[in-house]
């Protein structure tokens, strides 16, 4: 399988898992135990999905085709979500909280897309991609869980006032496991066969 097809497959897998996680985290009956409820399960699955997506974004400086697909798909998605935030246009089965989450994630990711194209020009090897992916995902988790939600707001609601450590740990485990899996998938790739100048 070519590098391009593999990267697109990782991205599609990430999108499916992220959407699935958003619905799982809304469920109130799931309780695995040891402090793991629907929110933590959603975080675990979601951060596996988002790490796959971030891997796709980190490859943008190696392949112009990947970058172009990323920009167009997210631009269309952001417009669609913004339209659906209006109650009269939103299907009844789609929760507004889900749309807000997807919009927030897309804004994070489109910012990374721009950065990977014009600012982060040294991402040239599989190791660079994995390190960038891991750092970006940890920064996203920590900024959200350790700063935004405890001190500013929680999806438009008042700040929580405390850190949900179960979710911080769940995010980190998902990020590291996914990064290891992506290393295993891409360990045989050679930069010379994959690099396309930005």
N, C-alpha and C positions, 0 to 999 in steps of 0.2 A: 504494500500500500504506500502511495506517495506521501511525502511530508505534508503537502497541502490537504489531501483527503483526510489524513490522520488528524490534523489540526482542526479542520471543520467538524469532524466527528466528535472530537473532544468538546468543542463549543456547543454542538447540538445536545450532547449528553448533559452538559452543564446547564443549559437553558431548561431542559425537561426537569432536572433535579431541583433547580431553584424554584420553578413554578410549583412543583409537587410539595416542596418544603413550605412554601407560603400557605398552602391549604392545610398541611399537617399541623402547622403551628396554631391554626385556628381551632383545632379539635380539642374538646375539653375532656374526653373520656380516656385518652391515652395516658397511661402511667406505668412506665417500665420499672420504676423504683429507684432507690439511691439518688433521689433528687432529680430524676430524669422524667420530665413530663412532656407534653406536646410542644412546648416552646423549645426545650433543649433538643428534642428529636428533630424539630424543624430547623433549628440552628445547625445541627450536625449534617443533615442532608443538604441544607441550603449552602453551607460553607464548602461542602464537597463540590456542589454545582458551581458556585461562584468562583472557586479556585480553578476549576476547569475553564470557566469563561475568562478569568484573568490570564490564564496561560495563553489562551487564544489572543488576547489583547497584547500580551508581551511579545508575541511573535510578529506584531505588526511592522516592526522595523526590519524584519528579515524578508517580508513578502508583501509587496504592494497589493496583491489580490486580496490577502487577508485584511489589510487595512481598509480597502475600499468596501468590502462586504460589511465590515464592522461599522463603519460610519453610516452607510445607507440603512442597514438593519436597525441600528439604534435610533437614527433620526426618525424613521417611520414609526418605530415603537413608541418613542416619546410623544410624538404628535397624537398617535392613537390613544395612549393613556391619558393625555391632557384632555382630549375630547370626552373620553369615558368618565372623567371625574365629575362631569355635569350630571346630576341625578337623572334628568329626563332622558339622557342618551345611554346610560349605563344599564346593561342587562341585569336583571334581578339576581341572577345566580353569582355575580361577581362582586365580592365585598369591596367597599371603598377603601378599607385598610389595605387590602391586597394591592389595589392600584397605586396607592401612595407608596407602598414598599417598592413596587416595581419601578415607579418613577424615580424614587431616591436612588435605587441601585443603578438605573440607567444613567443618571447624571454622574454618579461616581465613575462609571465605566467609560462614558464618553470623554470625561476629563482625562482619564488614563489613555484613551485612544489618541487624543491630541498630543499628550505628553510623549507617548511612545513614538509618535511620528516626527515631531519637531524638536523635542528637547532631549529625550533619552536616546542618543544615537549610538551608544556603545553596546547595545544588546545584540551580540553577534554569534553567541554560541548557545548550545542547549543549557549549559550551566548558568549563563547569564539570565536566560529566560526563567529558569526555575528559581533562582535567587530573587529576581525582580518580582515574580509571581508571589512568592512566599512573603516578602517584605510588604508588598502592596496589600495583601490580604490581612496580614497582622495589623498593619496601620489602619485598615478599614474597621476591623473588629474592635481594636482598642480605642480608636477615636469615638466610635459609636457607643460601646459598652462602658468605657471608663470616663468619658467626658460628656458627650451629648446627652445621653439618657439620664445619668445621675444629676447633671447640673443645669441642663437647658430645657429639653422637652422629650416626650416619648410619642412620636407620631402625632404631633400637634397638641398632645395633652401635657399637663404640668410635669416638671422634672420628677424623676423617681426618688432622688435623694439618697440612693445607695447603689452599690454595684451588684449586679447579679453574677456572682462568680461562677456558678454552674454554666452559664452561657459563655463566659469568657473562656473557660477550660474546654468546653465542647467545641467552640470555634477553633481554638488552637489545635486540638487533636484532629479535627477534620482537615484543617489546612496542612498539617504536617503529613498526615496519611495520604492525602491527595497529591501533595508534592512528591512524595516517595513513589507513588504509583505512576505519576507522569514521568519521573526520572526513568523508571523501569521501561515504560513505553518508548521513550525517546532516546534510550542509552546508545543505540546503534546509529543514530543520525550523525551525519558529518556536516559541519557548517558550510563547506564548499558547495555542497549539493543543494543547500536550502537558502542561502543568502541571496536576497534580491535587494539591490541598493534602493534606499528610500529617496 
